[in-house]
Amino acid sequence: MGAVRWALRDRASRAGTDYEIHLINVQPPLHREVTRFLRHDQVASFHRDESAKAIDAAETLLRAAGAPCVVHAEVGPIGETIADRADALGCDLIVMGTHGRAALAGFLVGSVTVRTVHAARVPVVLVK
């Protein structure tokens, strides 16, 4: 939520500008050993539900603050997908939290954060 609060403060500081907020949640693909027992629509529904759960609080906070946002739910390699979506949308900046949930993978910041920073073609703001 720190990244959302940062974006709200940044938006307020740029009042009167064309400021668009896009929320993205990227779900990693399910392993083939799982998906071979499920229909495509079941896998898609699972990813959609997981994205909605992950992004709901952030979307609620933005809307309560009067900051409209566009929500994106994607499936793929997380860091690369975030960077690719930012490119496709013409974003000027990526703002993300540093959860660091992947033990040892990123040491000071999470591996997803590291992958996003490396793949991004725009500045990435990391919010603790």
N, C-alpha and C positions, 0 to 999 in steps of 0.2 A: 504494500500500500504506500510505502515511501515514495516510489516512483510516480504514483498517481498524484500524491500531494505535491511533489516537486513540479509536475506538469501543470497542476492548477495554479501554483504560485507563478510559474513562468508565463502562463497564459494571462494572468492578471497583470503582470508587468508589461505585457505587450498589448494592452487594451487597444482596440481599434484596428488591429492587424488581422489578416486572414490566418487564423490559428485553428488548425484541425487536429483533433486527437483521434488516433486509431489505437484501439486495444487489440492485441493479438495474443492468442494462446495457441501454442503448437504442441500437439500430442505426438509422442514418438510412435512409429508404426508398431503394431502388435507383431510378435514373433510368428513366423510361419507355422510353428507347431501349435499355436493357438488358433490362427485364422483358418487353418485347413478344416476345422470342425464347425466353423460359423459361416453363415451366409454373408454376402457383401453388405446387405442392408443392416445386419446386426453389428458388424464391425463399424460401419459409418455411424450408426446410432450410438454406440459406445463412445466413439471419439467425440461426437457432438455433445453428449451428456457430460463427459469429463471436461470439455472446454467450457461449457456453460457453468459448471460448478466452480471452475478455477477463476473465471472472469467476472462472475456475478457481483461480488463485493466492490470491485473496482468500478464497474459500470454504474452501480447504484450510487457510489460516492460522487462520480462525475456528474451524473444526471441531477443529483440533489444540489450540487454546486452550480447548476445551470450551464454546465459545459457539455454540450452534445458530443457524442463520440460515435465512431463507427467500429463495430466489433468484427473481428476476423477469427475464424477457427480454421486451423490448418493441421495437416498431418505430414510429418517428415522429420528430417534431421533438424533439431530445434534451432541452433544458432544460425545455420545457413538459411533456414526457412525465414527466420526473422529478418535477416539481412536482405534476402531476395524480395520479400514482401515490401520492405521499406523502399527498395529501388523501384519496384513496380508502382508503388503509390506516389513516388516523387517526394518522399519524406526528407526533411532537412536534418532530422535528428532522431536518434533512438534513445529512449530513456528506459532503464531497466533496473530492477533491484538486484542485489547481490546476496542471494540466499546461501550459496556455497554448500548445497546439500550433498554434493558428490564428494565423499571423503577422499582426500589426497589428490583428486583429479585436477583440481585447480589451485590447491593450496590456500591462497588468500581469497580468491573469488571462485565461484563455481565454474565447472567445466563448460556449462552452457554459456555463461557470461564470456568466458575466454573465447569460445568458438564464435560468438556473435561479434565480439570486438574484432577478431581477425577477419571475418567475412564481410563486415560492414564497409560500405563505401562512403558513409556519412559519419559524423561524430557520434559517439556513444557516451551518454552520461550514465554513470553508475551511482546508484543511490543506496546507501547502506540501510 
